[in-house]
Amino acid sequence: MSQTGPSESVKIVDDRAAGRLLAVEDGAVAGFIAYFVLSEAPHALVAVHTVVEPGHEGRGIAGNLVKTFYGIAAEEGVPVVPLCPYAASWAAKHPEQAPEAPAGVVAAAKAQLAADSDLW
């Protein structure tokens, strides 16, 4: 018997307008990354917070979200700024999938986050 992993039972949905990358299982949100798009060029996707809802922990959902987030950024040709501690930790463990953003982009992302508390 094979076990169903998060990639088989959980769908990842990018709700760019709401700044959420959602992990949806059986019609309910199991977890998400709160993010924003850096307004200054070069644009970047900035991960602010990763959440896995109670009862869904320990199944790889957060890691799957971060991996997908980096994949979306790669497809769009933009860097990821992992301001979320979980995303930063994941990136450090998976450097081949999570290239480091340039220092100037990281500084711009931190400045935009500091200037707009609604991004949280």
C-alpha positions in Angstrom: 0.0 0.0 0.0 1.3 3.4 -0.8 0.6 6.4 1.3 -1.0 9.4 -0.2 1.5 12.3 0.1 0.6 16.0 0.1 1.3 16.3 -3.6 -1.5 13.8 -4.4 -4.2 14.9 -2.1 -3.5 18.7 -1.8 -3.9 21.1 -4.7 -1.7 24.3 -4.7 -3.6 27.3 -5.9 -2.0 30.8 -6.4 -4.4 33.5 -5.4 -2.1 36.4 -6.5 -4.8 39.1 -6.0 -5.1 38.1 -2.3 -1.3 37.4 -1.9 -1.9 33.8 -0.9 -0.5 30.6 -2.2 -3.0 28.1 -0.9 -2.8 24.4 -0.2 -6.4 23.1 -0.7 -7.6 19.7 0.4 -11.2 18.5 0.0 -12.3 22.1 -0.7 -10.7 23.5 2.5 -7.5 25.5 3.0 -5.0 23.3 4.7 -2.2 25.9 4.6 -0.9 28.9 2.8 2.0 31.3 2.2 1.2 34.9 2.6 3.2 36.9 0.1 3.5 40.0 -2.0 5.1 41.0 -5.2 7.9 43.5 -4.9 6.7 46.7 -6.4 10.1 47.9 -7.6 12.0 46.4 -10.4 13.5 43.9 -10.4 10.2 42.3 -9.2 10.4 39.5 -6.8 8.0 37.2 -4.9 8.3 37.9 -1.2 7.2 35.1 1.3 6.0 36.8 4.5 4.4 33.9 6.5 3.8 30.2 6.0 0.9 28.7 7.9 -0.3 25.1 8.1 -3.8 24.8 9.7 -4.2 22.6 12.8 -4.7 19.0 12.0 -2.7 19.2 8.8 0.8 19.5 10.3 3.5 17.0 9.7 2.5 16.0 6.2 4.9 18.0 4.2 2.3 20.7 3.2 4.5 23.7 4.2 7.5 22.3 2.3 5.3 21.6 -0.7 4.0 25.2 -0.6 7.5 26.7 -0.4 8.8 24.4 -3.2 5.9 25.4 -5.4 6.4 29.1 -4.5 10.0 28.9 -5.8 8.8 27.1 -8.9 6.4 29.9 -9.7 9.1 32.5 -9.3 11.4 30.5 -11.5 8.7 30.3 -14.2 8.2 34.0 -14.0 12.0 34.7 -14.0 12.0 36.6 -10.7 13.8 35.9 -7.4 12.1 34.9 -4.1 12.8 36.8 -0.9 12.0 34.4 2.0 11.3 36.8 4.8 9.3 34.0 6.4 11.5 32.0 8.8 10.1 28.7 7.5 10.7 29.6 3.9 14.2 30.8 4.7 15.0 27.5 6.5 13.6 25.5 3.6 15.6 27.5 1.1 18.8 26.9 3.1 18.2 23.2 2.9 17.4 23.2 -0.8 19.8 25.6 -2.4 19.5 23.8 -5.8 15.8 24.7 -5.9 16.0 28.0 -4.0 18.5 30.5 -5.5 19.4 33.3 -3.2 17.9 36.7 -4.0 20.3 39.6 -4.6 21.0 41.7 -1.5 19.4 44.8 -3.0 16.2 42.9 -3.8 16.1 41.6 -0.2 16.6 45.2 1.2 13.8 46.5 -1.1 11.4 43.7 0.0 12.1 44.5 3.7 11.6 48.2 3.1 8.2 47.6 1.3 7.1 45.2 4.1 8.0 47.8 6.8 6.2 50.5 5.0 3.0 48.6 4.5 1.7 46.6 7.4 -1.3 45.4 5.3 1.2 43.0 3.6 1.2 40.9 6.7 
